[in-house]
Amino acid sequence: MANLEFLREKSHMLVQRLQDDDDMPVPCISDFEIGNLRYATDIEWISKLIAGEPCWDYLRSGLKLAYETLGEYSQQSKAQSKRALFSMTKPEDGPQRNSLDLDQKIFRLKALAGFRLLTSLYQSFPNIREDLDVKNLVCYSAFTDPTDPWTTPESSGLAAGVLDIHNGPKRSGTLTIASALLDQCVCPAFQKNENIAVTRLGRKAAYINDLPSDIGAIDRPWRTKNPFVVTVFRWSLQQFESSIIETTWGKLVPPILILLDDETSEVKVKGCELLQILLELLSPELLRKTGLFDVFAATLLHMLTYLPPLILESESLQILRGAYVSLYSLVNTLFPGPTTKPKAEAYDKIMRTGILNGLQHSGEYVYLSEYLIKQVAELINTMGIHSVKHLKNIIPILVTNISNPFALSYTPLLIVSIETLQTLILNDWPRVFLYKGDILMALSMCWCRVGEERPPIAGLAAEIEEYLRTTTRLLMASLTNEKGAAEEIELVLQGNSALQGLLSTSSSARRT
């Protein structure tokens, strides 16, 4: 009887250790029940744990729980359209969390229970190892991205921990696992969808054949059959080192290009993230030797044309964020160091075909305009004086935003436009005098509008006024080499009582 009480106490302690607070009934080793699902732990396993004997059957049962999650999720994916599949994103904290699909909660909780079980066993027996086949490795690595809809941050951390246990202290073990996943899971999923711009060795194709006649018939298992293959690819890619990247080049590049060319925004963004991981491993020589700079650049520049009303503004922003970051990384990889003429030419193309073209079509889409204006400022800071050639296109856009009668209806766009104008003056001041009249007019109109309408948010009017004063001072400082220009502006502002505050250095000096 004493032994039985001892076992019960140890069992209770183990269950308490593995339990967690959640919105739904929490899966635990002794009682896992959600809907029709029930998994019970029998006392024999608890006895073996206490006796210090590893039990491989229960070790594999943890893997089974996690792997069933992928299998059931894949089956659900097959029955859904591509839009429905990728609309199942993880909700933020708030009202949307209550509407989360029950099946997804079951998927996540089952996987969480499996990885808790595995982790508990590995902690109890730190010296045990099991020979894993590729199926098991796929299961573990498929849960390493916490943003995937079938996993959670806790499951992701536990999966990474299990992989670390099997990798061991030597880096070579990790590379062996990553290579196996690449050969037996990732490459087979993409082999029927070759990108015509590259060869099978991952180099730029000399001749590009025509596109397939029925593009819609192309199989895309990463969206339906095996939606977790991209996560497996990500984990595998993160394990490689720069010294060996060239030996696996032909296996890494084609899948990334295929994901970038996918028609869904979610997959495109994942392709951009994978490209950024790859670029961190590349040397300028390898990127130049393979000729893939032009291939990647063309693909990413094309993504910059995904603008409303062709697609939703939210989807457009999602794609643009991934594409611009990837483009900057691509240019910096090929041209490391300060901005040289070739590097400036690459940025010129991004500015012309991407940012300025997007601003011409942004229209009433204020969130899109705000993001693109931020990219203008970033490129100007990066290019320095090399950006002076774009003044004739940038200044009219900024002046229009600042002087817009409805500018105060969305102040973030107004503020970012003023900040970008300041950045432009600081970097391209030798040519700013050509546009001093337009800039002064926009600043004056905005100053008067803020004084008349006074935004309802406390302190916002004073903040905007300080931005305008700072910009005016920068403008006048940039005209020091132009004889009489600064004095002329000062006379104009002092001659109008409503504009005298623009010259003040104190925020208390407001118009009367």
C-alpha positions as semicolon CSV with decimal commas, in nm:
position;residue;x (nm);y (nm);z (nm)
1;M;0,000;0,000;0,000
2;A;0,285;0,235;0,083
3;N;0,435;0,176;-0,257
4;L;0,101;0,252;-0,424
5;E;0,071;0,580;-0,234
6;F;0,428;0,663;-0,332
7;L;0,348;0,602;-0,701
8;R;0,033;0,813;-0,680
9;E;0,227;1,100;-0,524
10;K;0,495;1,087;-0,793
11;S;0,229;1,064;-1,063
12;H;0,051;1,368;-0,923
13;M;0,378;1,567;-0,911
14;L;0,454;1,477;-1,274
15;V;0,108;1,583;-1,388
16;Q;0,132;1,913;-1,201
17;R;0,468;1,985;-1,361
18;L;0,331;1,935;-1,712
19;Q;0,005;2,124;-1,667
20;D;-0,043;2,479;-1,788
21;D;-0,314;2,744;-1,784
22;D;-0,503;2,791;-2,109
23;D;-0,847;2,884;-2,241
24;M;-0,944;2,520;-2,294
25;P;-0,900;2,200;-2,092
26;V;-0,525;2,153;-2,063
27;P;-0,368;1,836;-2,203
28;C;-0,166;1,648;-1,949
29;I;-0,010;1,305;-1,940
30;S;-0,260;1,152;-1,696
31;D;-0,575;1,284;-1,858
32;F;-0,579;1,434;-2,208
33;E;-0,935;1,486;-2,330
34;I;-1,060;1,730;-2,594
35;G;-1,385;1,650;-2,771
36;N;-1,372;1,278;-2,866
37;L;-0,994;1,256;-2,799
38;R;-0,871;1,078;-2,489
39;Y;-0,524;0,963;-2,398
40;A;-0,460;0,800;-2,059
41;T;-0,131;0,721;-1,893
42;D;-0,121;0,394;-1,709
43;I;0,048;0,336;-1,378
44;E;0,304;0,102;-1,534
45;W;0,477;0,390;-1,711
46;I;0,490;0,595;-1,391
47;S;0,646;0,293;-1,221
48;K;0,912;0,267;-1,489
49;L;0,990;0,637;-1,460
50;I;1,036;0,606;-1,086
51;A;1,246;0,294;-1,130
52;G;1,467;0,483;-1,374
53;E;1,391;0,265;-1,675
54;P;1,342;0,433;-2,015
55;C;1,020;0,328;-2,188
56;W;1,052;0,367;-2,565
57;D;0,684;0,293;-2,626
58;Y;0,582;0,602;-2,436
59;L;0,864;0,801;-2,583
60;R;0,721;0,724;-2,926
61;S;0,369;0,801;-2,806
62;G;0,477;1,159;-2,751
63;L;0,602;1,172;-3,107
64;K;0,275;1,017;-3,223
65;L;0,071;1,295;-3,066
66;A;0,279;1,562;-3,235
67;Y;0,289;1,383;-3,568
68;E;-0,089;1,329;-3,572
69;T;-0,124;1,704;-3,558
70;L;0,059;1,741;-3,889
71;G;-0,134;1,456;-4,051
72;E;-0,475;1,589;-3,951
73;Y;-0,379;1,944;-4,043
74;S;-0,265;1,826;-4,386
75;Q;-0,593;1,643;-4,441
76;Q;-0,786;1,957;-4,349
77;S;-0,568;2,157;-4,584
78;K;-0,650;1,934;-4,877
79;A;-1,021;1,996;-4,829
80;Q;-0,988;2,373;-4,826
81;S;-0,922;2,628;-5,091
82;K;-0,590;2,808;-5,091
83;R;-0,749;3,126;-4,956
84;A;-0,919;2,945;-4,670
85;L;-0,602;2,759;-4,582
86;F;-0,387;3,066;-4,540
87;S;-0,655;3,273;-4,374
88;M;-0,606;3,047;-4,073
89;T;-0,344;3,271;-3,922
90;K;-0,283;3,286;-3,551
91;P;-0,498;3,558;-3,388
92;E;-0,360;3,830;-3,172
93;D;-0,470;3,862;-2,811
94;G;-0,817;4,011;-2,806
95;P;-1,167;3,942;-2,936
96;Q;-1,043;3,742;-3,235
97;R;-0,898;3,479;-3,003
98;N;-1,248;3,369;-2,896
99;S;-1,342;3,290;-3,257
100;L;-1,045;3,062;-3,313
101;D;-1,147;2,744;-3,493
102;L;-1,187;2,453;-3,251
103;D;-0,998;2,214;-3,477
104;Q;-0,693;2,438;-3,466
105;K;-0,704;2,441;-3,086
106;I;-0,714;2,065;-3,089
107;F;-0,419;2,053;-3,330
108;R;-0,213;2,278;-3,108
109;L;-0,303;2,112;-2,782
110;K;-0,229;1,766;-2,917
111;A;0,112;1,877;-3,038
112;L;0,179;2,054;-2,709
113;A;0,088;1,739;-2,515
114;G;0,319;1,531;-2,732
115;F;0,618;1,761;-2,692
116;R;0,560;1,794;-2,317
117;L;0,564;1,417;-2,293
118;L;0,884;1,391;-2,497
119;T;1,054;1,668;-2,301
120;S;0,958;1,510;-1,970
121;L;1,109;1,179;-2,073
122;Y;1,431;1,336;-2,199
123;Q;1,464;1,531;-1,875
124;S;1,412;1,215;-1,672
125;F;1,665;1,022;-1,882
126;P;1,923;1,278;-2,008
127;N;2,152;1,008;-2,149
128;I;1,901;0,828;-2,368
129;R;1,900;0,864;-2,745
130;E;1,678;0,717;-3,009
131;D;1,768;0,662;-3,374
132;L;1,535;0,897;-3,562
133;D;1,417;0,847;-3,916
134;V;1,336;1,136;-4,148
135;K;0,967;1,113;-4,063
136;N;1,045;1,192;-3,699
137;L;1,284;1,472;-3,793
138;V;1,019;1,627;-4,015
139;C;0,777;1,616;-3,725
140;Y;1,014;1,791;-3,486
141;S;1,134;2,060;-3,727
142;A;0,780;2,129;-3,853
143;F;0,694;2,281;-3,514
144;T;0,994;2,514;-3,482
145;D;0,822;2,824;-3,623
146;P;0,585;2,972;-3,360
147;T;0,402;3,177;-3,625
148;D;0,259;2,868;-3,795
149;P;-0,112;2,810;-3,726
150;W;-0,056;2,451;-3,609
151;T;0,189;2,533;-3,332
152;T;0,239;2,759;-3,030
153;P;0,542;2,938;-2,886
154;E;0,571;2,668;-2,620
155;S;0,549;2,383;-2,872
156;S;0,808;2,560;-3,087
157;G;1,049;2,593;-2,798
158;L;1,001;2,231;-2,692
159;A;1,049;2,107;-3,051
160;A;1,373;2,303;-3,083
161;G;1,488;2,159;-2,752
162;V;1,421;1,802;-2,865
163;L;1,617;1,866;-3,186
164;D;1,906;2,008;-2,985
165;I;1,913;1,692;-2,774
166;H;1,944;1,475;-3,083
167;N;2,195;1,706;-3,248
168;G;2,436;1,670;-2,961
169;P;2,718;1,914;-2,887
170;K;2,883;1,881;-3,227
171;R;2,773;2,103;-3,515
172;S;2,825;1,820;-3,765
173;G;2,524;1,637;-3,623
174;T;2,302;1,934;-3,696
175;L;2,427;1,960;-4,053
176;T;2,365;1,588;-4,108
177;I;2,005;1,623;-3,990
178;A;1,952;1,940;-4,199
179;S;2,093;1,772;-4,511
180;A;1,868;1,470;-4,462
181;L;1,562;1,693;-4,431
182;L;1,664;1,887;-4,738
183;D;1,716;1,575;-4,951
184;Q;1,419;1,370;-4,840
185;C;1,153;1,627;-4,750
186;V;1,213;1,971;-4,900
187;C;1,351;1,893;-5,247
188;P;1,086;1,629;-5,334
189;A;0,811;1,880;-5,251
190;F;0,946;2,131;-5,504
191;Q;1,093;1,908;-5,773
192;K;0,783;1,926;-5,994
193;N;0,783;2,306;-5,986
194;E;1,115;2,409;-6,136
195;N;1,183;2,779;-6,175
196;I;1,268;2,859;-6,538
197;A;1,509;3,139;-6,442
198;V;1,764;2,905;-6,282
199;T;1,931;2,577;-6,369
200;R;1,918;2,266;-6,153
201;L;2,253;2,366;-6,007
202;G;2,106;2,694;-5,880
203;R;2,269;2,922;-6,136
204;K;2,118;3,180;-6,366
205;A;1,976;3,018;-6,679
206;A;2,129;3,131;-7,008
207;Y;1,806;3,061;-7,197
208;I;1,460;3,085;-7,048
209;N;1,196;2,855;-7,192
210;D;0,831;2,949;-7,223
211;L;0,605;2,922;-6,920
212;P;0,389;2,609;-6,891
213;S;0,060;2,640;-7,076
214;D;-0,152;2,554;-6,771
215;I;0,003;2,728;-6,473
216;G;-0,302;2,657;-6,261
217;A;-0,242;2,283;-6,291
218;I;0,099;2,301;-6,122
219;D;0,110;2,101;-5,801
220;R;0,186;2,308;-5,492
221;P;0,219;2,068;-5,198
222;W;0,355;2,342;-4,970
223;R;0,009;2,500;-4,974
224;T;-0,217;2,198;-4,953
225;K;-0,063;1,853;-4,917
226;N;0,231;1,937;-4,691
227;P;0,187;2,291;-4,557
228;F;0,464;2,235;-4,302
229;V;0,741;2,180;-4,561
230;V;0,832;2,552;-4,560
231;T;0,894;2,543;-4,185
232;V;1,111;2,232;-4,226
233;F;1,303;2,416;-4,499
234;R;1,350;2,720;-4,275
235;W;1,492;2,517;-3,987
236;S;1,723;2,324;-4,221
237;L;1,849;2,644;-4,385
238;Q;1,926;2,799;-4,046
239;Q;2,160;2,511;-3,965
240;F;2,394;2,559;-4,263
241;E;2,719;2,751;-4,247
242;S;2,877;2,986;-4,499
243;S;3,167;2,749;-4,556
244;I;2,948;2,470;-4,698
245;I;2,664;2,669;-4,853
246;E;2,808;2,637;-5,204
247;T;2,788;2,256;-5,193
248;T;2,409;2,269;-5,138
249;W;2,345;2,575;-5,353
250;G;2,139;2,388;-5,612
251;K;1,904;2,253;-5,345
252;L;1,843;2,586;-5,171
253;V;1,786;2,841;-5,447
254;P;1,508;2,681;-5,659
255;P;1,264;2,631;-5,366
256;I;1,312;2,991;-5,252
257;L;1,244;3,126;-5,601
258;I;0,935;2,906;-5,629
259;L;0,800;3,044;-5,301
260;L;0,871;3,402;-5,412
261;D;0,678;3,338;-5,735
262;D;0,376;3,191;-5,554
263;E;0,055;3,387;-5,604
264;T;-0,047;3,401;-5,237
265;S;0,089;3,682;-5,021
266;E;0,157;3,459;-4,719
267;V;0,380;3,226;-4,920
268;K;0,562;3,518;-5,084
269;V;0,644;3,661;-4,743
270;K;0,779;3,324;-4,627
271;G;0,994;3,315;-4,941
272;C;1,134;3,659;-4,853
273;E;1,218;3,544;-4,501
274;L;1,400;3,238;-4,637
275;L;1,591;3,453;-4,885
276;Q;1,708;3,681;-4,604
277;I;1,837;3,378;-4,411
278;L;2,020;3,257;-4,723
279;L;2,173;3,599;-4,794
280;E;2,329;3,607;-4,447
281;L;2,530;3,299;-4,549
282;L;2,644;3,425;-4,889
283;S;2,959;3,603;-4,994
284;P;2,957;3,870;-5,269
285;E;3,175;3,643;-5,483
286;L;2,928;3,353;-5,474
287;L;2,633;3,577;-5,553
288;R;2,825;3,734;-5,842
289;K;2,961;3,405;-5,972
290;T;2,622;3,235;-5,990
291;G;2,460;3,534;-6,161
292;L;2,160;3,513;-5,928
293;F;2,165;3,875;-5,816
294;D;1,971;3,970;-6,129
295;V;1,731;3,678;-6,084
296;F;1,652;3,759;-5,722
297;A;1,633;4,133;-5,794
298;A;1,390;4,086;-6,084
299;T;1,166;3,863;-5,874
300;L;1,161;4,103;-5,579
301;L;1,111;4,413;-5,796
302;H;0,811;4,245;-5,954
303;M;0,667;4,193;-5,607
304;L;0,674;4,571;-5,558
305;T;0,397;4,601;-5,818
306;Y;0,146;4,417;-5,597
307;L;-0,052;4,730;-5,513
308;P;-0,417;4,814;-5,451
309;P;-0,674;4,806;-5,596
310;L;-0,543;4,487;-5,760
311;I;-0,509;4,336;-5,413
312;L;-0,612;4,441;-5,064
313;E;-0,406;4,714;-4,902
314;S;-0,325;4,487;-4,607
315;E;-0,195;4,213;-4,840
316;S;0,003;4,467;-5,038
317;L;0,173;4,596;-4,724
318;Q;0,252;4,241;-4,618
319;I;0,425;4,168;-4,948
320;L;0,603;4,505;-4,969
321;R;0,751;4,475;-4,620
322;G;0,908;4,142;-4,706
323;A;1,020;4,249;-5,053
324;Y;1,188;4,578;-4,951
325;V;1,381;4,422;-4,664
326;S;1,496;4,143;-4,896
327;L;1,600;4,389;-5,166
328;Y;1,809;4,593;-4,923
329;S;1,973;4,273;-4,796
330;L;2,040;4,160;-5,152
331;V;2,210;4,487;-5,248
332;N;2,414;4,497;-4,927
333;T;2,528;4,139;-4,983
334;L;2,659;4,210;-5,333
335;F;2,796;4,555;-5,244
336;P;2,909;4,550;-4,880
337;G;3,048;4,865;-4,724
338;P;2,977;5,231;-4,809
339;T;2,761;5,343;-5,098
340;T;2,958;5,324;-5,421
341;K;2,838;5,407;-5,770
342;P;2,723;5,047;-5,853
343;K;2,547;5,024;-5,518
344;A;2,380;5,362;-5,575
345;E;2,260;5,244;-5,916
346;A;2,097;4,942;-5,756
347;Y;1,922;5,170;-5,505
348;D;1,818;5,401;-5,790
349;K;1,629;5,115;-5,948
350;I;1,450;5,038;-5,623
351;M;1,356;5,403;-5,584
352;R;1,226;5,445;-5,938
353;T;1,053;5,114;-6,009
354;G;0,944;5,043;-5,653
355;I;0,889;5,339;-5,423
356;L;0,809;5,624;-5,664
357;N;0,594;5,401;-5,881
358;G;0,407;5,281;-5,574
359;L;0,348;5,637;-5,451
360;Q;0,196;5,729;-5,787
361;H;-0,063;5,455;-5,739
362;S;-0,115;5,479;-5,362
363;G;-0,386;5,744;-5,394
364;E;-0,627;5,729;-5,100
365;Y;-0,449;5,433;-4,941
366;V;-0,289;5,625;-4,654
367;Y;-0,128;5,323;-4,482
368;L;0,046;5,229;-4,804
369;S;0,157;5,589;-4,861
370;E;0,293;5,611;-4,508
371;Y;0,499;5,295;-4,552
372;L;0,638;5,404;-4,889
373;I;0,732;5,750;-4,759
374;K;0,928;5,576;-4,481
375;Q;1,114;5,381;-4,749
376;V;1,198;5,709;-4,924
377;A;1,361;5,836;-4,604
378;E;1,551;5,511;-4,554
379;L;1,690;5,511;-4,906
380;I;1,786;5,879;-4,890
381;N;1,979;5,814;-4,570
382;T;2,148;5,513;-4,729
383;M;2,232;5,681;-5,061
384;G;2,332;6,019;-4,922
385;I;2,414;6,273;-5,190
386;H;2,356;6,006;-5,458
387;S;1,982;6,055;-5,401
388;V;1,991;6,412;-5,532
389;K;1,879;6,296;-5,876
390;H;1,541;6,199;-5,730
391;L;1,458;6,540;-5,580
392;K;1,239;6,640;-5,875
393;N;1,014;6,340;-5,809
394;I;1,023;6,324;-5,429
395;I;0,970;6,687;-5,329
396;P;0,635;6,731;-5,514
397;I;0,501;6,423;-5,333
398;L;0,613;6,547;-4,990
399;V;0,487;6,899;-5,056
400;T;0,147;6,763;-5,159
401;N;0,119;6,551;-4,844
402;I;0,219;6,837;-4,613
403;S;-0,008;7,097;-4,773
404;N;-0,304;6,862;-4,823
405;P;-0,627;7,017;-4,679
406;F;-0,707;6,678;-4,519
407;A;-0,358;6,614;-4,384
408;L;-0,477;6,629;-4,023
409;S;-0,729;6,350;-4,081
410;Y;-0,438;6,102;-4,073
411;T;-0,151;6,268;-3,891
412;P;0,098;5,975;-3,910
413;L;0,129;6,032;-4,286
414;L;0,176;6,405;-4,229
415;I;0,445;6,353;-3,966
416;V;0,637;6,095;-4,167
417;S;0,626;6,329;-4,470
418;I;0,774;6,614;-4,265
419;E;1,042;6,383;-4,122
420;T;1,132;6,263;-4,471
421;L;1,158;6,624;-4,589
422;Q;1,402;6,689;-4,305
423;T;1,606;6,384;-4,409
424;L;1,610;6,508;-4,767
425;I;1,730;6,855;-4,668
426;L;2,010;6,712;-4,453
427;N;2,139;6,482;-4,727
428;D;2,075;6,683;-5,046
429;W;2,106;7,038;-4,918
430;P;2,324;7,163;-5,209
431;R;2,023;7,136;-5,444
432;V;1,737;7,212;-5,207
433;F;1,746;7,585;-5,294
434;L;1,583;7,500;-5,628
435;Y;1,266;7,399;-5,443
436;K;1,269;7,649;-5,155
437;G;0,949;7,819;-5,270
438;D;0,744;7,500;-5,286
439;I;0,878;7,377;-4,953
440;L;0,810;7,708;-4,775
441;M;0,458;7,722;-4,917
442;A;0,377;7,371;-4,790
443;L;0,519;7,442;-4,444
444;S;0,325;7,769;-4,420
445;M;-0,006;7,612;-4,526
446;C;0,034;7,329;-4,280
447;W;0,127;7,572;-4,000
448;C;-0,186;7,777;-4,057
449;R;-0,408;7,467;-4,081
450;V;-0,280;7,328;-3,753
451;G;-0,350;7,662;-3,584
452;E;-0,704;7,675;-3,722
453;E;-0,815;7,314;-3,675
454;R;-0,611;7,210;-3,367
455;P;-0,613;6,827;-3,370
456;P;-0,822;6,681;-3,084
457;I;-0,539;6,463;-2,949
458;A;-0,366;6,638;-2,662
459;G;-0,018;6,758;-2,749
460;L;-0,041;6,655;-3,115
461;A;-0,070;7,012;-3,245
462;A;0,239;7,119;-3,050
463;E;0,429;6,817;-3,181
464;I;0,343;6,896;-3,543
465;E;0,431;7,262;-3,494
466;E;0,773;7,166;-3,358
467;Y;0,830;6,945;-3,664
468;L;0,742;7,241;-3,889
469;R;0,969;7,482;-3,701
470;T;1,261;7,238;-3,718
471;T;1,209;7,187;-4,090
472;T;1,198;7,563;-4,149
473;R;1,527;7,610;-3,964
474;L;1,686;7,328;-4,166
475;L;1,564;7,488;-4,488
476;M;1,713;7,826;-4,399
477;A;2,041;7,665;-4,289
478;S;2,066;7,487;-4,625
479;L;2,047;7,823;-4,805
480;T;2,352;7,980;-4,642
481;N;2,551;7,952;-4,966
482;E;2,273;8,121;-5,164
483;K;2,317;8,493;-5,120
484;G;2,008;8,658;-4,973
485;A;1,789;8,347;-4,991
486;A;1,760;8,290;-4,615
487;E;1,703;8,660;-4,550
488;E;1,427;8,664;-4,811
489;I;1,246;8,377;-4,640
490;E;1,283;8,546;-4,302
491;L;1,130;8,869;-4,434
492;V;0,835;8,680;-4,583
493;L;0,761;8,498;-4,259
494;Q;0,803;8,804;-4,037
495;G;0,576;9,001;-4,264
496;N;0,285;8,768;-4,186
497;S;0,186;8,756;-3,820
498;A;0,032;8,409;-3,861
499;L;0,366;8,268;-3,979
500;Q;0,605;8,434;-3,737
501;G;0,598;8,130;-3,510
502;L;0,772;7,924;-3,779
503;L;1,090;8,119;-3,710
504;S;1,075;8,080;-3,333
505;T;1,302;7,836;-3,152
506;S;1,060;7,811;-2,860
507;S;0,743;7,603;-2,864
508;S;0,573;7,868;-2,649
509;A;0,611;8,132;-2,921
510;R;0,283;8,067;-3,095
511;R;0,084;8,302;-3,314
512;T;-0,139;8,546;-3,131
